[in-house]
């Protein structure tokens, strides 16, 4: 949208939504923080005398450390938003979408090479370190299920893998990819009906079926429990493109979007605190299942609010620093926990308590080293493996 020949600060882009990079970066950093805290027990409190006038004497991010894993839901919602965005543009702008073949080819190029490399390296290290000693059959099962994205079908390969625990998220993503082309086309034709079915099926499975068939740590991350999260991501893409193409005077909606983003951020913090206060890990998992849909609404409101806000507000998330983190975020997610666990093991620690006994200096040393190693590994695998192989796979792509 232009005013007097210049681009308005309230205009929005439906092809590249810059704030999504910031949301992706912050999401993966929250998950990283949680996993790093598990290993180091580093819990700094930041004194803020310069905010004393507002009654804020210190900032204690303890809640985010303890339940940062909740941001995995945010990243999955973001994935649904990004995947459905071209279909939303087709609905409201008439632009073409990729063929099913091209969709799967792009997803394969984006996800599989880095994932397979990580799985094979981590498995090789586990074998060399004797992680599977005396469990050769489980070792083969662990490897084969991870290579085929089926580890979530078995409790032992999901909960006790010798590779790294975070790989379950990729399994959920791949399951979503498999049904997405059909789901997207149905959503284009009957968005509200498909949205309602996804919501009701997800809530029914999460609140009605899951408690009866398995313990929380087994059921909390099953694919069907994420259907409401994916539904909200797809609906958000529809609403965003509709707004960009149909709303002509965007100043007031942008202000309202900023208010909505601030209010949803407050709600997210409130929900994070409720989860952290619910008890130990098993109680937190029960809470997560019960409130996953509500939390996804807060994530959706934050995403949409930031995406339609005025450009100066969007720049809080749409900037070079967060874009650089977002560029390596997939591999950062794959490697961060494994790197931190191996680093702590190298220091002779078996748990966060062992690191904490060494005092703050050791905790900070481990954390800083872990960050450097995780980001270095992510950058090397992104620009040395993911992108080159992706170019090889896609360079002759002609099908639409």
Secondary structure as the mmCIF struct_conf table of DSSP 4:
data_model
#
loop_
_struct_conf.conf_type_id
_struct_conf.id
_struct_conf.beg_label_comp_id
_struct_conf.beg_label_asym_id
_struct_conf.beg_label_seq_id
_struct_conf.end_label_comp_id
_struct_conf.end_label_asym_id
_struct_conf.end_label_seq_id
STRN STRN1 UNK A 2 UNK A 3
TURN_TY1_P TURN_TY1_P1 UNK A 4 UNK A 5
STRN STRN2 UNK A 6 UNK A 7
TURN_TY1_P TURN_TY1_P2 UNK A 9 UNK A 10
BEND BEND1 UNK A 14 UNK A 15
TURN_TY1_P TURN_TY1_P3 UNK A 18 UNK A 18
HELX_RH_AL_P HELX_RH_AL_P1 UNK A 19 UNK A 40
STRN STRN3 UNK A 46 UNK A 47
HELX_RH_3T_P HELX_RH_3T_P1 UNK A 49 UNK A 54
TURN_TY1_P TURN_TY1_P4 UNK A 55 UNK A 55
STRN STRN4 UNK A 58 UNK A 59
TURN_TY1_P TURN_TY1_P5 UNK A 61 UNK A 61
HELX_RH_AL_P HELX_RH_AL_P2 UNK A 62 UNK A 67
HELX_RH_3T_P HELX_RH_3T_P2 UNK A 68 UNK A 70
HELX_RH_AL_P HELX_RH_AL_P3 UNK A 71 UNK A 93
HELX_RH_AL_P HELX_RH_AL_P4 UNK A 100 UNK A 128
TURN_TY1_P TURN_TY1_P6 UNK A 129 UNK A 134
HELX_RH_AL_P HELX_RH_AL_P5 UNK A 136 UNK A 147
TURN_TY1_P TURN_TY1_P7 UNK A 148 UNK A 149
HELX_RH_3T_P HELX_RH_3T_P3 UNK A 151 UNK A 153
BEND BEND2 UNK A 154 UNK A 154
HELX_RH_AL_P HELX_RH_AL_P6 UNK A 155 UNK A 159
BEND BEND3 UNK A 160 UNK A 160
BEND BEND4 UNK A 162 UNK A 163
HELX_RH_3T_P HELX_RH_3T_P4 UNK A 165 UNK A 167
HELX_RH_AL_P HELX_RH_AL_P7 UNK A 168 UNK A 189
BEND BEND5 UNK A 190 UNK A 190
HELX_RH_AL_P HELX_RH_AL_P8 UNK A 191 UNK A 203
HELX_RH_PI_P HELX_RH_PI_P1 UNK A 204 UNK A 209
HELX_RH_AL_P HELX_RH_AL_P9 UNK A 210 UNK A 213
BEND BEND6 UNK A 214 UNK A 214
HELX_RH_AL_P HELX_RH_AL_P10 UNK A 216 UNK A 219
TURN_TY1_P TURN_TY1_P8 UNK A 220 UNK A 221
HELX_RH_3T_P HELX_RH_3T_P5 UNK A 223 UNK A 226
HELX_RH_AL_P HELX_RH_AL_P11 UNK A 227 UNK A 246
HELX_RH_AL_P HELX_RH_AL_P12 UNK A 251 UNK A 276
TURN_TY1_P TURN_TY1_P9 UNK A 277 UNK A 278
BEND BEND7 UNK A 280 UNK A 280
HELX_RH_AL_P HELX_RH_AL_P13 UNK A 281 UNK A 308
BEND BEND8 UNK A 309 UNK A 309
HELX_RH_AL_P HELX_RH_AL_P14 UNK A 311 UNK A 314
TURN_TY1_P TURN_TY1_P10 UNK A 315 UNK A 317
BEND BEND9 UNK A 318 UNK A 319
HELX_RH_AL_P HELX_RH_AL_P15 UNK A 320 UNK A 327
TURN_TY1_P TURN_TY1_P11 UNK A 328 UNK A 328
HELX_RH_AL_P HELX_RH_AL_P16 UNK A 329 UNK A 346
TURN_TY1_P TURN_TY1_P12 UNK A 347 UNK A 348
BEND BEND10 UNK A 350 UNK A 351
HELX_RH_AL_P HELX_RH_AL_P17 UNK A 352 UNK A 357
TURN_TY1_P TURN_TY1_P13 UNK A 358 UNK A 358
HELX_RH_AL_P HELX_RH_AL_P18 UNK A 360 UNK A 381
HELX_RH_PI_P HELX_RH_PI_P2 UNK A 382 UNK A 386
HELX_RH_AL_P HELX_RH_AL_P19 UNK A 387 UNK A 394
TURN_TY1_P TURN_TY1_P14 UNK A 395 UNK A 396
#
